[in-house]
Amino acid sequence: IHYHPVDTENPELRRQEVEFLELINKSEEDISFNPIILEKPGYWKVDGIKMSFVSPASIPANGFALLIESTADSAFFREYNQISADVPIYYYQGKLSNRGELLVLKRPYSYDANNELYFSHEDAVLYSDDWEGTKEADGLGKSLQRIDYSTMGYESGAWKADVPTPGR
């Protein structure tokens, strides 16, 4: 999670400093973000940034997907960060909070009788600029990187601050 890039008025540096979320598929199969649920189209979403994955959207087996702010230049972002062409990039509207935020990746699992789609939590993080050991991710050029996948991302110990490596 690169939630608070370096603050700058320099337009060229601003092109390089882009907010992003990186999703990692640790399974051996591709994941479609647009599955069919009870013979109806479904979609994954990310609460916190109010993003829904529109069809077609997926993440490759043992691969990555990147979510970047809608104002970013994805071609420049991909080239500047040397991101492989097989890493999908999706846009979200708005901004990540620089203070902390609850982000929840949700997977659709059922429809009710009124055609309302129900979701389950696939993963979540409640990041904070106040986490011990991750302060360098708060506007100092580093990002939050997950180091413990055995639990949801609510605990600061599941993360470290390090140089951003989107899609790698």
DSSP file (Angstrom, degrees, kcal/mol; ACC not computed):
  #  RESIDUE AA STRUCTURE BP1 BP2  ACC     N-H-->O    O-->H-N    N-H-->O    O-->H-N    TCO  KAPPA ALPHA  PHI   PSI    X-CA   Y-CA   Z-CA
    1    1 A I              0   0    0      0, 0.0   143,-2.9     0, 0.0     2,-0.9   0.000 360.0 360.0 360.0 115.2    0.0    0.0    0.0
    2    2 A H  B     +A   20   0A   0     18,-3.1    18,-1.1   141,-0.2    94,-0.1  -0.757 360.0 154.3-105.2  83.4    1.6    3.2   -1.1
    3    3 A Y        +     0   0    0     -2,-0.9    -1,-0.2     1,-0.2    93,-0.1   0.697  63.6  33.0 -90.3 -21.6   -0.9    5.5    0.6
    4    4 A H  B    S-d  138   0B   0    133,-0.6   135,-1.6   138,-0.3   137,-0.5  -0.649  73.8-169.2-139.3  80.2    1.2    8.7    1.2
    5    5 A P        -     0   0    0      0, 0.0     2,-0.1     0, 0.0    14,-0.1  -0.115  47.6 -68.4 -60.9 166.3    3.7    9.4   -1.6
    6    6 A V        -     0   0    0      1,-0.1     2,-0.4     7,-0.1   134,-0.1  -0.359  55.2-119.9 -56.6 128.8    6.3   12.1   -1.2
    7    7 A D        +     0   0    0    132,-0.5     2,-0.3    -3,-0.1    -1,-0.1  -0.601  49.7 155.0 -73.9 128.2    4.6   15.5   -1.2
    8    8 A T        -     0   0    0     -2,-0.4     9,-0.0     9,-0.1     0, 0.0  -0.996  48.0-154.8-154.5 149.9    5.9   17.6   -4.0
    9    9 A E        +     0   0    0     -2,-0.3    -1,-0.1     4,-0.0     3,-0.0   0.508  69.6 109.0 -96.3 -10.6    4.9   20.5   -6.3
   10   10 A N     >  -     0   0    0      1,-0.2     4,-2.5     2,-0.1     5,-0.2  -0.565  62.1-152.2 -70.5 115.0    7.4   19.2   -9.0
   11   11 A P  H  > S+     0   0    0      0, 0.0     4,-1.5     0, 0.0    -1,-0.2   0.845  92.8  50.7 -60.7 -35.5    5.1   17.9  -11.8
   12   12 A E  H  > S+     0   0    0      2,-0.2     4,-0.9     1,-0.2     3,-0.1   0.917 113.0  44.7 -69.8 -42.3    7.7   15.4  -13.0
   13   13 A L  H >> S+     0   0    0      1,-0.2     4,-1.8     2,-0.2     3,-0.5   0.871 108.7  58.4 -67.4 -35.7    8.3   13.9   -9.5
   14   14 A R  H 3< S+     0   0    0     -4,-2.5    -1,-0.2     1,-0.2    -2,-0.2   0.861  99.9  57.4 -62.1 -35.2    4.5   13.9   -9.0
   15   15 A R  H 3< S+     0   0    0     -4,-1.5    -1,-0.2     1,-0.2    58,-0.2   0.835 110.8  44.4 -61.5 -31.9    4.2   11.6  -12.1
   16   16 A Q  H << S+     0   0    0     -4,-0.9     2,-1.2    -3,-0.5    -2,-0.2   0.812 101.6  70.6 -81.7 -32.1    6.5    9.2  -10.3
   17   17 A E     <  +     0   0    0     -4,-1.8     2,-0.4   -11,-0.1    -1,-0.2  -0.700  68.1 160.4 -93.9  89.5    4.9    9.4   -6.9
   18   18 A V        -     0   0    0     -2,-1.2     2,-0.1    -3,-0.1   -14,-0.1  -0.905  40.7-121.2-115.8 135.1    1.6    7.6   -7.4
   19   19 A E        +     0   0    0     -2,-0.4    50,-1.2   -16,-0.1     2,-0.3  -0.472  44.7 165.3 -64.2 142.9   -0.7    6.1   -4.8
   20   20 A F  E     -AB   2  68A   0    -18,-1.1   -18,-3.1    48,-0.2     2,-0.4  -0.991  33.9-149.2-157.8 157.2   -1.3    2.4   -5.3
   21   21 A L  E     - B   0  67A   0     46,-2.5    46,-3.0    -2,-0.3     2,-0.5  -0.978  18.8-151.1-119.5 139.3   -2.5   -0.8   -3.8
   22   22 A E  E     - B   0  66A   0     -2,-0.4     2,-0.4    44,-0.2    44,-0.2  -0.957   5.6-160.3-114.3 126.2   -1.0   -4.1   -4.8
   23   23 A L  E     - B   0  65A   0     42,-3.1    42,-1.9    -2,-0.5     2,-0.5  -0.879   7.1-157.4-103.6 136.9   -3.1   -7.3   -4.7
   24   24 A I  E     - B   0  64A   0     -2,-0.4     2,-0.8    40,-0.2    40,-0.2  -0.959   8.2-152.4-119.4 129.3   -1.2  -10.6   -4.6
   25   25 A N        +     0   0    0     38,-2.9    37,-0.2    -2,-0.5    38,-0.2  -0.884  13.5 179.8 -98.1 108.6   -2.8  -13.9   -5.7
   26   26 A K        +     0   0    0     -2,-0.8     2,-0.1    36,-0.2    -1,-0.1   0.313  51.9  96.1 -91.9   8.8   -1.0  -16.6   -3.8
   27   27 A S  S    S-     0   0    0      2,-0.2    35,-1.6    33,-0.1    36,-0.1  -0.452  81.7-119.9 -95.5 170.9   -3.0  -19.4   -5.4
   28   28 A E  S    S+     0   0    0     33,-0.2     2,-0.3    -2,-0.1    33,-0.2   0.358  91.1  68.9 -89.0   3.6   -2.2  -21.7   -8.3
   29   29 A E  S    S-     0   0    0     31,-0.1    33,-0.3     1,-0.0    -2,-0.2  -0.930  87.5-105.6-126.3 148.3   -5.2  -20.5  -10.3
   30   30 A D        -     0   0    0     -2,-0.3     2,-0.5    31,-0.2    -2,-0.1  -0.351  34.0-138.9 -60.6 149.5   -6.2  -17.2  -12.0
   31   31 A I  E     -E   59   0C   0     28,-2.6    28,-2.2    -4,-0.1     2,-0.5  -0.971   6.6-147.8-116.1 122.5   -8.9  -15.3  -10.1
   32   32 A S  E     -E   58   0C   0     -2,-0.5    26,-0.3    26,-0.2    23,-0.0  -0.756   4.0-157.2 -85.4 130.6  -11.7  -13.6  -12.0
   33   33 A F  S    S+     0   0    0     24,-3.0    11,-2.3    -2,-0.5    20,-0.2   0.390  91.1  55.3 -83.6   3.3  -12.9  -10.5  -10.4
   34   34 A N  S    S+     0   0    0     23,-0.5    -1,-0.2     9,-0.2     9,-0.2  -0.480  76.4 168.5-133.5  62.1  -16.2  -11.0  -12.3
   35   35 A P        -     0   0    0      0, 0.0     7,-2.4     0, 0.0     2,-0.6  -0.291  40.2-109.8 -75.3 161.4  -17.5  -14.5  -11.4
   36   36 A I  E     -F   41   0D   0      5,-0.2     2,-0.5     3,-0.0     3,-0.1  -0.822  34.6-168.3 -88.4 125.7  -20.9  -15.8  -12.3
   37   37 A I  E >  S-F   40   0D   0      3,-3.5     3,-1.4    -2,-0.6    73,-0.1  -0.970  71.1 -19.1-120.4 116.6  -22.9  -16.2   -9.1
   38   38 A L  T 3  S-     0   0    0     -2,-0.5    -1,-0.2     1,-0.3    72,-0.0   0.905 128.1 -53.4  51.0  45.7  -26.2  -18.1   -9.3
   39   39 A E  T 3  S+     0   0    0      1,-0.2    -1,-0.3    -3,-0.1    -3,-0.0   0.665 122.2 102.8  64.4  21.1  -26.2  -17.6  -13.1
   40   40 A K  E <  S-F   37   0D   0     -3,-1.4    -3,-3.5    -5,-0.0    -1,-0.2  -0.938  80.7 -96.2-128.3 152.4  -25.8  -13.8  -12.7
   41   41 A P  E     -F   36   0D   0      0, 0.0     2,-0.2     0, 0.0    -5,-0.2  -0.451  43.5-175.0 -69.6 138.6  -22.8  -11.6  -13.1
   42   42 A G        -     0   0    0     -7,-2.4     2,-0.3    -2,-0.2    65,-0.0  -0.729   6.9-158.0-122.2 175.6  -20.9  -10.8   -9.9
   43   43 A Y        -     0   0    0     -2,-0.2    -9,-0.2    -9,-0.2     2,-0.2  -0.984  16.0-126.3-155.9 144.5  -18.0   -8.5   -9.1
   44   44 A W        -     0   0    0    -11,-2.3     9,-2.4    -2,-0.3     2,-0.3  -0.486  32.7-171.1 -80.0 160.5  -15.3   -8.1   -6.5
   45   45 A K  E     -GH  52 106E   0     61,-1.9    61,-3.1     7,-0.2     2,-0.5  -0.972  23.6-134.1-149.5 165.0  -15.0   -4.7   -4.8
   46   46 A V  E > > -GH  51 105E   0      5,-2.9     5,-2.1    -2,-0.3     3,-0.7  -0.953  20.5-152.3-123.8 109.5  -12.7   -2.8   -2.4
   47   47 A D  E 3 5S+ H   0 104E   0     57,-2.5    57,-2.0    -2,-0.5    -2,-0.0  -0.554  80.3  46.3 -77.4 147.5  -14.4   -0.9    0.3
   48   48 A G  T 3 5S+     0   0    0     55,-0.2    -1,-0.2    -2,-0.2    55,-0.1  -0.253 121.1  40.4 110.0 -41.3  -12.6    2.2    1.6
   49   49 A I  T < 5S-     0   0    0     -3,-0.7    44,-0.4     2,-0.1    -2,-0.2   0.312 105.6-128.4-113.9   3.5  -11.8    3.4   -2.0
   50   50 A K  T   5 +     0   0    0     -4,-0.3     2,-0.4     1,-0.2    43,-0.2   0.921  51.5 158.0  50.9  53.1  -15.3    2.4   -3.2
   51   51 A M  E   < -G   46   0E   0     -5,-2.1    -5,-2.9    41,-0.1     2,-0.4  -0.910  24.6-171.6-111.9 135.0  -13.9    0.4   -6.2
   52   52 A S  E     -G   45   0E   0     -2,-0.4     2,-0.6    -7,-0.2    -7,-0.2  -0.980  26.7-123.0-120.5 138.4  -15.8   -2.3   -8.1
   53   53 A F        -     0   0    0     -9,-2.4     2,-0.3    -2,-0.4    -9,-0.2  -0.704  26.7-153.6 -83.2 118.3  -14.0   -4.4  -10.6
   54   54 A V        -     0   0    0     -2,-0.6   -21,-0.1     2,-0.1   -20,-0.1  -0.639  39.2 -55.5 -90.9 151.9  -15.8   -4.2  -14.0
   55   55 A S  S    S+     0   0    0     -2,-0.3    -1,-0.1     1,-0.2     3,-0.0  -0.412 116.9  35.4 -73.0 143.0  -15.6   -7.0  -16.5
   56   56 A P  S    S+     0   0    0      0, 0.0     2,-0.3     0, 0.0    -1,-0.2   0.559  82.1 134.2 -88.7 138.9  -13.2   -8.3  -17.6
   57   57 A A        +     0   0    0     -4,-0.1   -24,-3.0     2,-0.0   -23,-0.5  -0.990  17.7 147.1-146.6 136.6  -10.9   -8.1  -14.6
   58   58 A S  E     -E   32   0C   0     -2,-0.3   -26,-0.2   -26,-0.3   -28,-0.0  -0.962  36.6-131.1-158.0 171.8   -8.7  -10.8  -13.1
   59   59 A I  E     -E   31   0C   0    -28,-2.2   -28,-2.6    -2,-0.3     6,-0.1  -0.998  34.3-119.4-132.2 129.3   -5.4  -11.5  -11.3
   60   60 A P    >   -     0   0    0      0, 0.0     3,-1.9     0, 0.0   -35,-0.3  -0.236  39.6 -83.3 -69.8 156.9   -3.1  -14.2  -12.6
   61   61 A A  T 3  S-     0   0    0      1,-0.3   -33,-0.2   -33,-0.2   -31,-0.2  -0.324 115.9  -0.5 -55.0 134.9   -2.1  -17.3  -10.6
   62   62 A N  T 3  S+     0   0    0    -35,-1.6    -1,-0.3   -33,-0.3   -36,-0.2   0.802 120.3 111.5  51.0  32.2    0.8  -16.5   -8.3
   63   63 A G    <   -     0   0    0     -3,-1.9   -38,-2.9   -38,-0.2     2,-0.3  -0.458  61.9-110.1-123.8-166.6    0.7  -13.0   -9.7
   64   64 A F  E     -B   24   0A   0    -40,-0.2     2,-0.3    -2,-0.2   -40,-0.2  -0.847  11.2-164.6-126.6 157.6   -0.2   -9.4   -9.0
   65   65 A A  E     -B   23   0A   0    -42,-1.9   -42,-3.1    -2,-0.3     2,-0.4  -0.977  17.5-146.6-136.2 144.8   -2.8   -6.8   -9.8
   66   66 A L  E     -Bc  22  89A   0     22,-2.8    24,-3.1    -2,-0.3     2,-0.5  -0.921   6.2-160.8-115.3 138.7   -2.3   -3.1   -9.2
   67   67 A L  E     +Bc  21  90A   0    -46,-3.0   -46,-2.5    -2,-0.4     2,-0.3  -0.979  21.1 178.9-113.2 122.2   -4.9   -0.5   -8.2
   68   68 A I  E     -Bc  20  91A   0     22,-2.7    24,-2.1    -2,-0.5   -48,-0.2  -0.874  37.0 -86.7-125.5 158.0   -3.8    3.1   -8.9
   69   69 A E  E >   - c   0  92A   0    -50,-1.2     3,-2.0    -2,-0.3    24,-0.2  -0.306  39.7-120.1 -62.1 144.1   -5.4    6.4   -8.5
   70   70 A S  T 3  S+     0   0    0     22,-2.1    -1,-0.1    24,-0.3    23,-0.1   0.679 109.2  60.6 -64.5 -19.3   -7.5    7.5  -11.5
   71   71 A T  T 3  S+     0   0    0     23,-0.2    -1,-0.3     2,-0.1     2,-0.1   0.539  85.0 104.3 -85.1  -5.3   -5.4   10.6  -12.1
   72   72 A A  S <  S-     0   0    0     -3,-2.0     2,-0.9   -53,-0.1     3,-0.1  -0.406  76.8-122.0 -78.7 152.5   -2.2    8.6  -12.7
   73   73 A D     >  -     0   0    0    -58,-0.2     4,-2.8     1,-0.2     5,-0.2  -0.828  25.3-166.6 -90.3 100.6   -0.7    7.9  -16.1
   74   74 A S  H  > S+     0   0    0     -2,-0.9     4,-2.8     1,-0.2     5,-0.2   0.848  83.7  54.1 -65.1 -34.7   -0.6    4.1  -16.1
   75   75 A A  H  > S+     0   0    0      2,-0.2     4,-2.3     1,-0.2    -1,-0.2   0.937 113.7  41.7 -64.7 -45.3    1.7    3.8  -19.1
   76   76 A F  H  > S+     0   0    0      2,-0.2     4,-3.4     1,-0.2     5,-0.3   0.924 114.7  52.0 -65.2 -44.1    4.3    6.0  -17.4
   77   77 A F  H  X S+     0   0    0     -4,-2.8     4,-1.9     1,-0.2    -2,-0.2   0.909 111.5  47.1 -58.1 -45.2    3.8    4.3  -14.1
   78   78 A R  H  <>S+     0   0    0     -4,-2.8     5,-2.7    -5,-0.2     4,-0.4   0.935 117.4  42.0 -63.1 -47.5    4.3    0.9  -15.7
   79   79 A E  H ><5S+     0   0    0     -4,-2.3     3,-1.0    -5,-0.2    -2,-0.2   0.937 114.4  50.1 -67.2 -46.9    7.5    2.0  -17.6
   80   80 A Y  H 3<5S+     0   0    0     -4,-3.4    -1,-0.2     1,-0.3    -2,-0.2   0.872 118.6  38.7 -60.7 -39.0    9.0    4.0  -14.6
   81   81 A N  T 3<5S-     0   0    0     -4,-1.9    -1,-0.3    -5,-0.3    -2,-0.2   0.361 108.0-123.4 -94.9   4.5    8.5    1.1  -12.2
   82   82 A Q  T < 5 +     0   0    0     -3,-1.0     2,-0.5    -4,-0.4    -3,-0.2   0.922  44.8 177.4  53.2  50.5    9.4   -1.6  -14.8
   83   83 A I      < -     0   0    0     -5,-2.7    -1,-0.2    -6,-0.2    84,-0.1  -0.734  31.5-112.8 -88.8 128.5    6.1   -3.4  -14.3
   84   84 A S    >   -     0   0    0     -2,-0.5     3,-1.7    83,-0.3    -1,-0.1  -0.198  19.6-121.0 -58.1 148.0    5.6   -6.5  -16.5
   85   85 A A  T 3  S+     0   0    0      1,-0.3    -1,-0.1     3,-0.0    -2,-0.0   0.696 110.2  65.0 -64.9 -19.3    2.9   -6.2  -19.2
   86   86 A D  T 3  S+     0   0    0      2,-0.1    -1,-0.3     1,-0.0   -22,-0.1   0.451  79.7  92.9 -86.7   1.9    1.2   -9.3  -17.7
   87   87 A V  S <  S-     0   0    0     -3,-1.7   -22,-0.2   -24,-0.1     2,-0.1  -0.850  77.6-136.2 -91.9 112.6    0.5   -7.3  -14.4
   88   88 A P        -     0   0    0      0, 0.0   -22,-2.8     0, 0.0     2,-0.5  -0.410  13.4-154.0 -70.6 144.6   -3.0   -5.8  -14.8
   89   89 A I  E     -c   66   0A   0    -24,-0.2     2,-0.3    -2,-0.1   -22,-0.2  -0.982  12.4-176.0-120.4 128.9   -3.5   -2.2  -13.7
   90   90 A Y  E     -c   67   0A   0    -24,-3.1   -22,-2.7    -2,-0.5     2,-0.3  -0.910  18.2-128.6-123.1 150.5   -7.0   -1.0  -12.5
   91   91 A Y  E     -c   68   0A   0     -2,-0.3     2,-0.3   -24,-0.2   -22,-0.2  -0.726  15.9-166.3-100.2 146.6   -8.0    2.5  -11.5
   92   92 A Y  E     -c   69   0A   0    -24,-2.1   -22,-2.1    -2,-0.3     2,-0.2  -0.950  22.0-120.5-124.4 153.3   -9.9    3.7   -8.5
   93   93 A Q  S    S+     0   0    0    -44,-0.4     2,-0.1    -2,-0.3   -24,-0.0  -0.568  71.9  11.4 -86.9 152.4  -11.5    7.0   -7.9
   94   94 A G  S    S-     0   0    0     -2,-0.2     2,-0.3     2,-0.0   -24,-0.3  -0.352  88.5 -68.2  84.5-161.8  -10.5    9.3   -5.0
   95   95 A K        -     0   0    0    -26,-0.1     2,-0.3    -2,-0.1   -92,-0.1  -0.929  34.2-112.6-133.6 152.6   -7.5    9.1   -2.7
   96   96 A L        -     0   0    0     -2,-0.3     2,-0.2   -93,-0.1   -47,-0.1  -0.629  46.7-102.5 -77.9 145.4   -6.2    6.9    0.0
   97   97 A S        -     0   0    0     -2,-0.3    -1,-0.1     1,-0.1     4,-0.1  -0.493  18.6-148.8 -70.5 137.0   -6.2    8.6    3.4
   98   98 A N  S    S+     0   0    0     -2,-0.2    -1,-0.1     1,-0.2     3,-0.1   0.566  96.8  50.6 -79.5  -9.2   -2.7    9.8    4.5
   99   99 A R  S    S-     0   0    0      1,-0.3    30,-2.4    29,-0.1    31,-0.3   0.744 124.3 -68.7 -98.9 -29.4   -3.7    9.2    8.2
  100  100 A G  E     - I   0 128E   0     28,-0.3    -1,-0.3    29,-0.1     2,-0.3  -0.660  49.6-166.6 145.4 156.7   -5.1    5.7    8.0
  101  101 A E  E     - I   0 127E   0     26,-1.2    26,-1.4    -2,-0.2     2,-0.6  -0.985  26.6-113.2-167.4 151.6   -8.0    3.8    6.5
  102  102 A L  E     - I   0 126E   0     -2,-0.3     2,-0.5    24,-0.2    24,-0.2  -0.870  33.5-176.3 -93.8 120.5   -9.9    0.6    6.5
  103  103 A L  E     - I   0 125E   0     22,-3.0    22,-2.4    -2,-0.6     2,-0.5  -0.979   1.2-173.0-118.0 128.7   -9.6   -1.2    3.2
  104  104 A V  E     -HI  47 124E   0    -57,-2.0   -57,-2.5    -2,-0.5     2,-0.6  -0.976  15.7-150.8-129.1 120.0  -11.6   -4.4    2.6
  105  105 A L  E     -HI  46 123E   0     18,-2.6    17,-3.1    -2,-0.5    18,-1.4  -0.798  25.2-164.9 -86.4 120.7  -11.3   -6.7   -0.4
  106  106 A K  E     -HI  45 121E   0    -61,-3.1   -61,-1.9    -2,-0.6    15,-0.2  -0.909  13.3-157.6-119.3 137.5  -14.7   -8.3   -0.9
  107  107 A R  E     - I   0 120E   0     13,-2.6    13,-2.8    -2,-0.4     2,-0.1  -0.907  24.5-120.8-109.3 133.9  -15.6  -11.4   -3.0
  108  108 A P  E     + I   0 119E   0      0, 0.0    11,-0.3     0, 0.0     3,-0.1  -0.477  37.3 163.4 -72.3 144.3  -19.2  -11.9   -4.1
  109  109 A Y  E     +     0   0E   0      9,-2.6     2,-0.3     1,-0.4    10,-0.2   0.566  53.9   1.1-134.9 -17.9  -20.8  -15.1   -2.9
  110  110 A S  E     - I   0 118E   0      8,-1.2     8,-3.7   -73,-0.1    -1,-0.4  -0.995  49.2-132.7-165.4 160.7  -24.6  -15.0   -3.3
  111  111 A Y  E     - I   0 117E   0     -2,-0.3     6,-0.2     6,-0.2     2,-0.1  -0.900  24.4-139.2-112.7 149.6  -27.7  -13.1   -4.4
  112  112 A D    >   -     0   0    0      4,-1.9     3,-1.9    -2,-0.3     6,-0.0  -0.381  40.5 -85.3 -95.1-175.8  -30.8  -12.7   -2.3
  113  113 A A  T 3  S+     0   0    0      1,-0.3    -1,-0.0     2,-0.1    -2,-0.0   0.722 130.1  54.3 -63.5 -21.8  -34.4  -12.9   -3.5
  114  114 A N  T 3  S-     0   0    0      2,-0.1    -1,-0.3     0, 0.0     3,-0.1   0.190 120.4-107.8 -96.6  15.9  -34.3   -9.2   -4.3
  115  115 A N    <   +     0   0    0     -3,-1.9     2,-0.4     1,-0.2    -2,-0.1   0.738  68.1 151.5  63.5  25.3  -31.2   -9.6   -6.5
  116  116 A E        -     0   0    0      1,-0.0    -4,-1.9     0, 0.0     2,-0.4  -0.757  44.1-127.9 -86.1 133.0  -28.9   -7.9   -3.9
  117  117 A L  E     -I  111   0E   0     -2,-0.4     2,-0.3    -6,-0.2    -6,-0.2  -0.653  18.7-151.8 -85.1 132.1  -25.4   -9.2   -4.1
  118  118 A Y  E     -I  110   0E   0     -8,-3.7    -9,-2.6    -2,-0.4    -8,-1.2  -0.803  11.0-158.5-103.7 147.6  -23.8  -10.4   -0.9
  119  119 A F  E     -I  108   0E   0     -2,-0.3     2,-0.3   -11,-0.3   -75,-0.0  -0.890   9.2-151.1-125.7 151.4  -20.0  -10.3   -0.2
  120  120 A S  E     -I  107   0E   0    -13,-2.8   -13,-2.6    -2,-0.3     2,-0.5  -0.892  34.2-103.9-114.5 154.1  -17.5  -12.0    2.0
  121  121 A H  E     +I  106   0E   0     -2,-0.3   -15,-0.2   -15,-0.2     3,-0.1  -0.658  34.5 177.1 -78.0 121.1  -14.3  -10.5    3.3
  122  122 A E  E    S-     0   0E   0    -17,-3.1     2,-0.3    -2,-0.5   -16,-0.2   0.826  70.0 -22.5 -89.4 -39.5  -11.4  -11.9    1.3
  123  123 A D  E     -I  105   0E   0    -18,-1.4   -18,-2.6    29,-0.1    -1,-0.4  -0.967  63.0-170.2-163.7 161.4   -8.8   -9.7    3.1
  124  124 A A  E     -I  104   0E   0     -2,-0.3    29,-2.1   -20,-0.2     2,-0.3  -0.993   6.4-166.6-155.9 155.4   -8.7   -6.4    5.0
  125  125 A V  E     -Ij 103 153E   0    -22,-2.4   -22,-3.0    -2,-0.3     2,-0.5  -0.991  11.8-164.2-144.2 141.0   -6.3   -3.8    6.4
  126  126 A L  E     -I  102   0E   0     27,-0.7   -24,-0.2    -2,-0.3     2,-0.1  -0.773  30.3-172.4-118.6  81.4   -6.8   -1.0    8.8
  127  127 A Y  E     -I  101   0E   0    -26,-1.4   -26,-1.2    -2,-0.5     2,-0.3  -0.333   5.0-168.4 -79.1 159.9   -3.5    0.9    8.2
  128  128 A S  E >   -I  100   0E   0    -28,-0.2     3,-1.1    -2,-0.1   -28,-0.3  -0.998  33.2-138.0-147.0 144.1   -2.4    3.8   10.2
  129  129 A D  T 3  S+     0   0    0    -30,-2.4   -29,-0.1    -2,-0.3     9,-0.1   0.470 106.6  64.4 -76.6  -0.3    0.3    6.5    9.9
  130  130 A D  T 3  S+     0   0    0    -31,-0.3    -1,-0.2     2,-0.1     2,-0.2   0.353  71.3 126.1-102.9   2.5    0.8    5.8   13.7
  131  131 A W    X   -     0   0    0     -3,-1.1     3,-1.5     3,-0.1     4,-0.3  -0.419  67.2-113.9 -66.2 133.2    2.0    2.2   13.4
  132  132 A E  T 3  S+     0   0    0      1,-0.2    -1,-0.1    -2,-0.2    -2,-0.1  -0.472  99.2  15.2 -64.3 132.1    5.3    1.5   15.1
  133  133 A G  T 3  S+     0   0    0     -2,-0.2    28,-0.8    27,-0.1    -1,-0.2   0.408 114.3  74.2  85.9  -2.8    8.0    0.6   12.6
  134  134 A T    X   +     0   0    0     -3,-1.5     3,-2.0    26,-0.1     4,-0.2   0.216  52.5 113.5-124.9  15.2    6.1    1.9    9.5
  135  135 A K  G >   +     0   0    0      1,-0.3     3,-1.9    -4,-0.3     5,-0.2   0.770  66.8  70.0 -60.8 -27.2    6.4    5.6    9.8
  136  136 A E  G 3> S+     0   0    0      1,-0.3     6,-1.5     3,-0.1     4,-0.6   0.634  88.7  65.0 -68.3 -11.5    8.6    5.9    6.7
  137  137 A A  G <4 S+     0   0    0     -3,-2.0     2,-1.3     1,-0.2  -133,-0.6   0.528  80.7  89.3 -83.4  -5.9    5.5    5.0    4.6
  138  138 A D  B <4 S-d    4   0B   0     -3,-1.9    -1,-0.2    -4,-0.2     5,-0.1  -0.587 123.7 -47.6 -96.4  73.4    3.9    8.3    5.7
  139  139 A G  T  4 S+     0   0    0   -135,-1.6  -132,-0.5    -2,-1.3    -1,-0.2   0.537 114.7 104.0  83.7   7.7    5.1   10.7    3.0
  140  140 A L  S  < S-     0   0    0     -4,-0.6    -3,-0.1    -5,-0.2     3,-0.1   0.169 100.0 -94.2-110.2  17.5    8.8    9.7    3.2
  141  141 A G  S    S+     0   0    0   -137,-0.5     2,-0.2     1,-0.3    -4,-0.2   0.377  89.6 106.8  95.2  -4.6    8.9    7.6    0.0
  142  142 A K        -     0   0    0     -6,-1.5    -1,-0.3  -138,-0.2  -138,-0.3  -0.606  53.0-143.9-104.2 167.6    8.2    4.1    1.3
  143  143 A S  E     -K  162   0F   0     19,-3.0    19,-2.1    -2,-0.2     2,-0.5  -0.844  26.5-100.4-123.3 162.9    5.1    1.9    1.1
  144  144 A L  E     -K  161   0F   0   -143,-2.9     2,-0.4    -2,-0.3    17,-0.2  -0.729  41.0-168.0 -79.9 129.8    3.5   -0.6    3.5
  145  145 A Q  E     -K  160   0F   0     15,-3.0    15,-1.8    -2,-0.5     2,-0.2  -0.987  20.9-121.4-126.2 130.2    4.5   -4.1    2.4
  146  146 A R  E     +K  159   0F   0     -2,-0.4    13,-0.3    13,-0.2     3,-0.1  -0.478  33.8 166.8 -70.8 129.6    2.8   -7.2    3.8
  147  147 A I        +     0   0    0     11,-2.9     2,-0.5    -2,-0.2    12,-0.2   0.500  66.5  53.7-118.0 -12.3    5.2   -9.6    5.6
  148  148 A D        +     0   0    0     10,-1.4     3,-0.3     1,-0.1    -1,-0.2  -0.947  49.1 169.2-129.9 111.9    2.7  -11.9    7.3
  149  149 A Y        +     0   0    0     -2,-0.5    -1,-0.1     1,-0.2     4,-0.1   0.316  61.5  89.1 -99.9   6.2   -0.1  -13.5    5.2
  150  150 A S  S    S+     0   0    0      2,-0.1     2,-0.3     8,-0.0    -1,-0.2   0.539  95.5  29.1 -82.2  -4.9   -1.3  -15.9    7.9
  151  151 A T  S    S-     0   0    0     -3,-0.3    -3,-0.1     7,-0.1     0, 0.0  -0.911  97.6 -80.2-143.0 167.4   -3.7  -13.3    9.3
  152  152 A M    >   -     0   0    0     -2,-0.3     3,-0.6     1,-0.1     2,-0.2  -0.282  52.7-105.1 -63.6 163.0   -5.8  -10.4    8.1
  153  153 A G  B 3  S+j  125   0E   0    -29,-2.1   -27,-0.7     1,-0.2    -1,-0.1   0.018  89.2 107.2 -86.4  30.4   -3.9   -7.2    7.7
  154  154 A Y  T 3   +     0   0    0    -29,-0.2     2,-0.3    -2,-0.2    -1,-0.2   0.764  61.8  79.1 -78.3 -24.1   -5.2   -5.4   10.8
  155  155 A E  S X  S-     0   0    0     -3,-0.6     3,-1.7     1,-0.1     4,-0.1  -0.667  73.9-139.4 -92.7 137.5   -2.0   -5.8   12.9
  156  156 A S  G >  S+     0   0    0     -2,-0.3     3,-1.8     1,-0.3    -1,-0.1   0.810 101.4  67.6 -61.6 -29.1    1.0   -3.5   12.4
  157  157 A G  G 3  S+     0   0    0      1,-0.3    -1,-0.3   -10,-0.0    -4,-0.0   0.625  88.7  65.8 -67.6 -12.4    3.3   -6.5   12.8
  158  158 A A  G <  S+     0   0    0     -3,-1.7   -11,-2.9   -11,-0.1   -10,-1.4   0.443 103.7  55.2 -84.8   0.4    1.9   -7.9    9.5
  159  159 A W  E <   -K  146   0F   0     -3,-1.8     2,-0.3   -13,-0.3   -13,-0.2  -0.891  57.8-169.6-133.5 157.8    3.5   -5.0    7.6
  160  160 A K  E     -K  145   0F   0    -15,-1.8   -15,-3.0    -2,-0.3     2,-0.5  -0.962  28.1-117.1-138.5 159.0    6.8   -3.2    7.1
  161  161 A A  E     +K  144   0F   0    -28,-0.8     2,-0.3    -2,-0.3   -17,-0.2  -0.858  50.7 145.2 -95.3 129.5    7.8    0.0    5.5
  162  162 A D  E     -K  143   0F   0    -19,-2.1   -19,-3.0    -2,-0.5     3,-0.1  -0.948  55.7 -62.4-154.9 171.7   10.1   -0.5    2.5
  163  163 A V        -     0   0    0     -2,-0.3   -21,-0.2   -21,-0.2   -26,-0.0  -0.391  66.3-102.8 -59.9 130.9   10.9    0.9   -1.0
  164  164 A P        +     0   0    0      0, 0.0    -1,-0.1     0, 0.0   -19,-0.0  -0.314  41.3 175.4 -60.5 136.5    7.9    0.6   -3.2
  165  165 A T    >   -     0   0    0     -3,-0.1     3,-1.8    -2,-0.0    -2,-0.0  -0.500  14.8-165.9-136.9  65.2    8.1   -2.3   -5.7
  166  166 A P  T 3  S+     0   0    0      0, 0.0  -100,-0.1     0, 0.0  -144,-0.0  -0.293  71.9   4.0 -61.5 132.4    4.7   -2.3   -7.4
  167  167 A G  T 3         0   0    0   -102,-0.2   -83,-0.3   -84,-0.1  -103,-0.1   0.624 360.0 360.0  73.6  14.1    3.9   -5.5   -9.4
  168  168 A R    <         0   0    0     -3,-1.8    -1,-0.1   -85,-0.1   -86,-0.0   0.361 360.0 360.0-128.0 360.0    7.1   -7.3   -8.3
